[in-house]
Amino acid sequence: MNILIHSNNLFFNIGLAQCFRDIQETLPGLNIIHSLPLSHFPDPAGLDVIILSLENFHDYQAAAELALRYQSLVVGFTSAGNVRRGRAFFADTLLWV
C-alpha cells in the first residue's frame, strides 16, 4: 500500500516520523511518501491513499482540487487541532487507512 501524507505543520511532521518508524517495522509492505509542500506533489500513479493536514484556506483549496482530480484515491483529512493529540492520533489515522 502506497500512502502520501502532506502537512505544512512541523508538529504533525515530527509525530508522523515517530509513528512511521514504529509502524513500518511491523508492516514492511507499507510505503509512505511524505510530501512537503503541495506544490511538490508527486505523480499519483501507484498511490492508494492520500492523507492531508488541513490548516488554512490554501490547504482546503488544494485538498478539494486533489480530491476532484484523483477521485479513485481514498483521501483522509485531519486538522491542526488533531495534531495536539500526539502519537495515538497518528497510529489511529494509519490504522484507519
Backbone as CSV, one residue per row, in Angstrom:
resi,resn,N_x,N_y,N_z,CA_x,CA_y,CA_z,C_x,C_y,C_z
1,MET,0.845,-1.171,0.000,0.000,0.000,0.000,0.890,1.234,0.000
2,ASN,0.580,2.164,-0.891,1.333,3.404,-1.002,0.495,4.566,-0.494
3,ILE,1.017,5.264,0.487,0.293,6.355,1.134,1.089,7.645,0.976
4,LEU,0.411,8.704,0.546,1.015,10.025,0.509,0.445,10.828,1.665
5,ILE,1.307,11.431,2.449,0.864,12.265,3.562,1.448,13.657,3.372
6,HIS,0.592,14.662,3.468,1.037,16.040,3.309,0.700,16.859,4.547
7,SER,1.644,17.657,4.970,1.404,18.598,6.055,2.436,19.709,5.993
8,ASN,1.999,20.915,6.312,2.924,22.038,6.472,3.227,22.285,7.942
9,ASN,2.685,21.435,8.822,2.804,21.637,10.263,3.985,20.846,10.813
10,LEU,4.923,21.534,11.438,6.116,20.894,11.971,5.780,19.817,12.993
11,PHE,4.824,20.078,13.891,4.469,19.099,14.919,3.852,17.855,14.299
12,PHE,3.051,18.037,13.271,2.461,16.907,12.566,3.570,16.071,11.933
13,ASN,4.551,16.745,11.326,5.659,16.040,10.683,6.468,15.231,11.685
14,ILE,6.749,15.798,12.847,7.512,15.088,13.878,6.740,13.867,14.356
15,GLY,5.452,14.040,14.620,4.623,12.922,15.063,4.546,11.830,14.025
16,LEU,4.420,12.221,12.760,4.363,11.232,11.687,5.660,10.445,11.603
17,ALA,6.769,11.130,11.682,8.057,10.447,11.593,8.202,9.405,12.693
18,GLN,7.809,9.737,13.907,7.886,8.786,15.018,6.968,7.597,14.775
19,CYS,5.773,7.875,14.325,4.794,6.819,14.100,5.243,5.903,12.963
20,PHE,5.766,6.473,11.884,6.177,5.669,10.741,7.278,4.695,11.106
21,ARG,8.212,5.137,11.911,9.298,4.238,12.322,8.732,3.012,13.014
22,ASP,7.751,3.225,13.881,7.147,2.106,14.610,6.338,1.200,13.689
23,ILE,5.505,1.793,12.859,4.586,1.014,12.029,5.311,0.278,10.903
24,GLN,6.272,0.911,10.259,6.940,0.276,9.131,7.796,-0.914,9.551
25,GLU,8.168,-0.986,10.804,8.904,-2.156,11.283,8.027,-3.399,11.254
26,THR,6.736,-3.233,11.498,5.829,-4.378,11.534,5.060,-4.567,10.227
27,LEU,5.010,-3.546,9.382,4.301,-3.638,8.102,5.237,-3.250,6.963
28,PRO,6.116,-4.158,6.543,7.102,-3.807,5.525,6.491,-3.448,4.166
29,GLY,5.255,-3.859,3.903,4.622,-3.540,2.628,4.020,-2.152,2.572
30,LEU,4.102,-1.422,3.676,3.536,-0.081,3.746,4.590,0.922,3.289
31,ASN,4.301,1.620,2.209,5.221,2.609,1.667,4.616,3.987,1.870
32,ILE,5.257,4.806,2.674,4.719,6.123,2.999,5.581,7.201,2.355
33,ILE,4.930,8.061,1.606,5.601,9.170,0.945,5.180,10.429,1.681
34,HIS,6.143,11.165,2.155,5.843,12.380,2.912,6.092,13.566,1.996
35,SER,5.040,14.272,1.635,5.131,15.363,0.675,5.064,16.708,1.379
36,LEU,6.002,17.565,1.081,6.008,18.906,1.659,6.677,19.846,0.669
37,PRO,6.032,20.851,0.181,4.627,21.228,0.282,3.822,20.645,-0.875
38,LEU,2.547,21.037,-0.990,1.701,20.507,-2.061,2.188,20.929,-3.442
39,SER,2.958,21.995,-3.518,3.499,22.408,-4.819,4.470,21.359,-5.365
40,HIS,4.946,20.467,-4.496,5.840,19.386,-4.910,5.129,18.038,-4.890
41,PHE,3.832,18.058,-5.123,3.025,16.843,-5.112,3.563,15.866,-6.154
42,PRO,3.875,14.639,-5.747,4.449,13.670,-6.686,3.395,13.103,-7.633
43,ASP,3.848,12.392,-8.629,2.943,11.714,-9.553,2.101,10.719,-8.763
44,PRO,0.780,10.810,-8.854,-0.077,9.942,-8.040,-0.178,8.505,-8.539
45,ALA,0.466,8.192,-9.655,0.412,6.821,-10.158,0.953,5.871,-9.097
46,GLY,0.184,4.875,-8.772,0.621,3.901,-7.776,0.222,4.235,-6.353
47,LEU,-0.341,5.425,-6.128,-0.784,5.774,-4.777,-2.128,5.119,-4.482
48,ASP,-2.312,4.684,-3.262,-3.585,4.123,-2.825,-4.357,5.099,-1.946
49,VAL,-3.631,5.904,-1.179,-4.256,6.777,-0.185,-3.511,8.105,-0.133
50,ILE,-4.259,9.175,0.065,-3.677,10.488,0.350,-4.271,10.958,1.673
51,ILE,-3.426,11.382,2.600,-3.885,11.979,3.853,-3.351,13.409,3.885
52,LEU,-4.237,14.370,4.064,-3.850,15.775,4.061,-4.138,16.417,5.406
53,SER,-3.206,17.216,5.862,-3.429,18.024,7.054,-3.934,19.381,6.587
54,LEU,-5.106,19.758,7.058,-5.736,20.997,6.604,-5.638,22.056,7.691
55,GLU,-4.934,23.138,7.387,-4.701,24.143,8.408,-5.093,25.549,8.006
56,ASN,-5.264,25.794,6.720,-5.676,27.125,6.288,-6.443,27.011,4.975
57,PHE,-6.908,28.135,4.483,-7.730,28.141,3.274,-7.013,27.483,2.105
58,HIS,-5.728,27.749,1.956,-4.987,27.195,0.821,-4.906,25.677,0.901
59,ASP,-4.770,25.133,2.116,-4.758,23.679,2.276,-6.104,23.077,1.888
60,TYR,-7.195,23.724,2.311,-8.533,23.226,1.968,-8.759,23.286,0.460
61,GLN,-8.314,24.375,-0.154,-8.474,24.529,-1.593,-7.675,23.451,-2.333
62,ALA,-6.439,23.234,-1.921,-5.609,22.207,-2.554,-6.212,20.821,-2.348
63,ALA,-6.738,20.567,-1.156,-7.349,19.265,-0.868,-8.553,19.023,-1.765
64,ALA,-9.366,20.047,-1.956,-10.537,19.906,-2.825,-10.112,19.605,-4.257
65,GLU,-9.076,20.284,-4.722,-8.583,20.043,-6.079,-8.049,18.619,-6.225
66,LEU,-7.303,18.150,-5.228,-6.775,16.787,-5.282,-7.892,15.757,-5.255
67,ALA,-8.876,15.982,-4.392,-9.985,15.031,-4.276,-10.776,14.956,-5.579
68,LEU,-10.947,16.083,-6.256,-11.665,16.081,-7.530,-10.836,15.455,-8.642
69,ARG,-9.553,15.738,-8.651,-8.687,15.247,-9.722,-8.409,13.753,-9.603
70,TYR,-8.257,13.268,-8.382,-7.889,11.862,-8.166,-8.985,11.159,-7.380
71,GLN,-10.158,11.040,-7.993,-11.319,10.511,-7.295,-11.189,9.039,-6.935
72,SER,-10.313,8.310,-7.588,-10.182,6.885,-7.281,-9.374,6.640,-6.011
73,LEU,-8.724,7.681,-5.492,-7.928,7.530,-4.278,-8.777,7.792,-3.044
74,VAL,-8.442,7.123,-1.973,-9.051,7.431,-0.684,-8.331,8.658,-0.146
75,VAL,-9.083,9.678,0.232,-8.471,10.895,0.752,-8.930,11.089,2.187
76,GLY,-7.992,11.088,3.111,-8.300,11.323,4.514,-7.893,12.734,4.885
77,PHE,-8.635,13.325,5.796,-8.356,14.698,6.206,-8.151,14.757,7.715
78,THR,-7.274,15.615,8.127,-7.091,15.877,9.543,-6.866,17.373,9.709
79,SER,-6.855,17.840,10.921,-6.681,19.273,11.163,-5.599,19.500,12.200
80,ALA,-5.163,20.749,12.291,-4.115,21.081,13.257,-4.555,20.765,14.675
81,GLY,-5.846,20.887,14.961,-6.342,20.577,16.302,-6.076,19.133,16.683
82,ASN,-6.135,18.228,15.713,-5.872,16.819,15.987,-4.402,16.542,16.261
83,VAL,-3.540,17.409,15.742,-2.102,17.204,15.925,-1.737,17.192,17.401
84,ARG,-2.455,17.954,18.200,-2.142,18.066,19.627,-2.441,16.778,20.395
85,ARG,-3.099,15.847,19.767,-3.416,14.590,20.449,-2.197,13.682,20.612
86,GLY,-1.184,13.897,19.813,0.031,13.105,19.961,0.046,11.845,19.119
87,ARG,0.934,10.917,19.498,1.186,9.733,18.680,-0.030,8.848,18.482
88,ALA,-0.899,8.764,19.461,-2.071,7.893,19.317,-2.898,8.309,18.103
89,PHE,-2.991,9.596,17.866,-3.749,10.067,16.706,-3.142,9.560,15.411
90,PHE,-1.826,9.637,15.290,-1.177,9.214,14.054,-1.380,7.721,13.822
91,ALA,-1.252,6.935,14.871,-1.460,5.494,14.753,-2.894,5.201,14.346
92,ASP,-3.860,5.883,14.954,-5.265,5.683,14.598,-5.520,6.043,13.140
93,THR,-4.909,7.117,12.677,-5.097,7.538,11.289,-4.586,6.474,10.333
94,LEU,-3.407,5.944,10.598,-2.849,4.937,9.700,-3.585,3.613,9.809
95,LEU,-4.094,3.274,10.971,-4.882,2.056,11.108,-6.194,2.192,10.352
96,TRP,-6.758,3.404,10.341,-7.972,3.644,9.571,-7.732,3.351,8.099
97,VAL,-6.560,3.749,7.602,-6.204,3.505,6.207,-6.143,2.011,5.973
